[in-house]
Amino acid sequence: MYPNYCVCLKINMNLKSQLKELIADLYWVSETDETWEIISLDKELTSERIAKLSGKNPVTTQDFEQFFRHAIKEENWHDEQEKIEVQRYQSLVQLFKKNLENLTVYKAGKIEVDIFVTGKQETGEWIALKTMSVET
């Protein structure tokens, strides 16, 4: 069982450590459930870099908040585990919004879609979370 992630983001942890904790055993639900991984980048991802990195086209972008809208919304039919996952996604979104700018979601591919959630830290380092979604 996970603690209440909406309340317990640790202030003394660096961003990557906090992200690592939040995405541990957290799945992006589509026709398959996929885990997240952290990618550190030396420069901003662009559609061209995403296409090269993933080997997939087309590459599209999506609004950050629009992308997470269903993941952060608790429904009355959710069981306890689903409520915990919603809390974890709410914390993940808050962490991104608080610590990163230029938030962008890139999607590469048509059916097996690679997803990159990217943002820039104050230090200038870019960071991304990557997962995959099956969209038929």
Contacts in CASP RR format, 6 or more apart in sequence:
PFRMAT RR
TARGET T0000
AUTHOR 0000-0000-0000
METHOD contacts of the structure
MODEL  1
MYPNYCVCLKINMNLKSQLKELIADLYWVSETDETWEIISLDKELTSERI
AKLSGKNPVTTQDFEQFFRHAIKEENWHDEQEKIEVQRYQSLVQLFKKNL
ENLTVYKAGKIEVDIFVTGKQETGEWIALKTMSVET
1 84 0 8 1.000
2 84 0 8 1.000
2 87 0 8 1.000
2 88 0 8 1.000
4 87 0 8 1.000
5 22 0 8 1.000
5 84 0 8 1.000
5 87 0 8 1.000
5 88 0 8 1.000
5 90 0 8 1.000
5 91 0 8 1.000
6 87 0 8 1.000
6 90 0 8 1.000
6 91 0 8 1.000
6 94 0 8 1.000
9 18 0 8 1.000
9 91 0 8 1.000
9 94 0 8 1.000
9 95 0 8 1.000
10 17 0 8 1.000
10 18 0 8 1.000
10 21 0 8 1.000
13 21 0 8 1.000
15 95 0 8 1.000
15 99 0 8 1.000
15 100 0 8 1.000
15 121 0 8 1.000
15 127 0 8 1.000
16 38 0 8 1.000
16 40 0 8 1.000
16 127 0 8 1.000
18 95 0 8 1.000
19 38 0 8 1.000
19 92 0 8 1.000
19 95 0 8 1.000
19 127 0 8 1.000
19 129 0 8 1.000
20 38 0 8 1.000
22 88 0 8 1.000
22 91 0 8 1.000
22 92 0 8 1.000
22 95 0 8 1.000
23 35 0 8 1.000
23 36 0 8 1.000
23 37 0 8 1.000
23 38 0 8 1.000
23 92 0 8 1.000
23 129 0 8 1.000
25 35 0 8 1.000
26 35 0 8 1.000
26 36 0 8 1.000
26 85 0 8 1.000
26 88 0 8 1.000
26 89 0 8 1.000
26 92 0 8 1.000
27 33 0 8 1.000
27 34 0 8 1.000
27 35 0 8 1.000
27 85 0 8 1.000
28 34 0 8 1.000
28 35 0 8 1.000
28 36 0 8 1.000
28 71 0 8 1.000
28 115 0 8 1.000
28 131 0 8 1.000
28 132 0 8 1.000
28 133 0 8 1.000
30 133 0 8 1.000
30 134 0 8 1.000
30 135 0 8 1.000
31 133 0 8 1.000
31 134 0 8 1.000
31 135 0 8 1.000
31 136 0 8 1.000
32 132 0 8 1.000
32 133 0 8 1.000
32 134 0 8 1.000
34 131 0 8 1.000
34 132 0 8 1.000
34 133 0 8 1.000
35 131 0 8 1.000
36 129 0 8 1.000
36 130 0 8 1.000
36 131 0 8 1.000
37 129 0 8 1.000
37 130 0 8 1.000
37 131 0 8 1.000
38 127 0 8 1.000
38 128 0 8 1.000
38 129 0 8 1.000
38 130 0 8 1.000
39 116 0 8 1.000
39 127 0 8 1.000
39 128 0 8 1.000
39 129 0 8 1.000
39 130 0 8 1.000
40 125 0 8 1.000
40 126 0 8 1.000
40 127 0 8 1.000
41 118 0 8 1.000
41 125 0 8 1.000
41 126 0 8 1.000
41 127 0 8 1.000
41 128 0 8 1.000
42 125 0 8 1.000
42 126 0 8 1.000
43 126 0 8 1.000
44 102 0 8 1.000
44 118 0 8 1.000
44 120 0 8 1.000
44 126 0 8 1.000
45 53 0 8 1.000
45 104 0 8 1.000
45 106 0 8 1.000
45 116 0 8 1.000
45 118 0 8 1.000
45 126 0 8 1.000
45 128 0 8 1.000
47 59 0 8 1.000
47 61 0 8 1.000
47 106 0 8 1.000
48 59 0 8 1.000
50 59 0 8 1.000
50 106 0 8 1.000
50 108 0 8 1.000
50 114 0 8 1.000
50 116 0 8 1.000
51 57 0 8 1.000
51 59 0 8 1.000
51 108 0 8 1.000
53 108 0 8 1.000
53 116 0 8 1.000
54 108 0 8 1.000
54 109 0 8 1.000
54 114 0 8 1.000
54 116 0 8 1.000
55 108 0 8 1.000
56 108 0 8 1.000
56 109 0 8 1.000
56 110 0 8 1.000
56 112 0 8 1.000
56 113 0 8 1.000
56 114 0 8 1.000
57 108 0 8 1.000
57 109 0 8 1.000
58 108 0 8 1.000
58 109 0 8 1.000
58 110 0 8 1.000
59 106 0 8 1.000
59 107 0 8 1.000
59 108 0 8 1.000
59 109 0 8 1.000
60 106 0 8 1.000
60 107 0 8 1.000
61 104 0 8 1.000
61 105 0 8 1.000
61 106 0 8 1.000
61 107 0 8 1.000
62 105 0 8 1.000
62 106 0 8 1.000
62 107 0 8 1.000
63 105 0 8 1.000
64 93 0 8 1.000
64 96 0 8 1.000
64 97 0 8 1.000
64 103 0 8 1.000
64 104 0 8 1.000
64 105 0 8 1.000
64 117 0 8 1.000
65 93 0 8 1.000
67 105 0 8 1.000
67 117 0 8 1.000
68 89 0 8 1.000
68 92 0 8 1.000
68 93 0 8 1.000
71 85 0 8 1.000
71 86 0 8 1.000
71 89 0 8 1.000
72 86 0 8 1.000
72 89 0 8 1.000
72 90 0 8 1.000
72 93 0 8 1.000
73 86 0 8 1.000
74 83 0 8 1.000
74 86 0 8 1.000
74 87 0 8 1.000
75 82 0 8 1.000
78 86 0 8 1.000
96 103 0 8 1.000
96 117 0 8 1.000
96 119 0 8 1.000
97 103 0 8 1.000
99 121 0 8 1.000
99 122 0 8 1.000
100 119 0 8 1.000
100 120 0 8 1.000
100 121 0 8 1.000
100 127 0 8 1.000
101 119 0 8 1.000
101 120 0 8 1.000
102 118 0 8 1.000
102 119 0 8 1.000
102 120 0 8 1.000
103 117 0 8 1.000
103 118 0 8 1.000
103 119 0 8 1.000
104 117 0 8 1.000
104 118 0 8 1.000
104 119 0 8 1.000
105 115 0 8 1.000
105 116 0 8 1.000
105 117 0 8 1.000
105 118 0 8 1.000
106 115 0 8 1.000
106 116 0 8 1.000
106 118 0 8 1.000
107 113 0 8 1.000
107 114 0 8 1.000
107 115 0 8 1.000
107 116 0 8 1.000
107 133 0 8 1.000
108 114 0 8 1.000
108 115 0 8 1.000
108 116 0 8 1.000
110 135 0 8 1.000
111 134 0 8 1.000
111 135 0 8 1.000
111 136 0 8 1.000
112 132 0 8 1.000
112 133 0 8 1.000
112 134 0 8 1.000
113 132 0 8 1.000
113 133 0 8 1.000
113 134 0 8 1.000
113 135 0 8 1.000
114 130 0 8 1.000
114 131 0 8 1.000
114 132 0 8 1.000
115 130 0 8 1.000
115 131 0 8 1.000
115 132 0 8 1.000
115 133 0 8 1.000
116 128 0 8 1.000
116 129 0 8 1.000
116 130 0 8 1.000
117 128 0 8 1.000
117 129 0 8 1.000
117 130 0 8 1.000
118 126 0 8 1.000
118 127 0 8 1.000
118 128 0 8 1.000
119 126 0 8 1.000
119 127 0 8 1.000
119 128 0 8 1.000
120 126 0 8 1.000
120 127 0 8 1.000
121 127 0 8 1.000
END
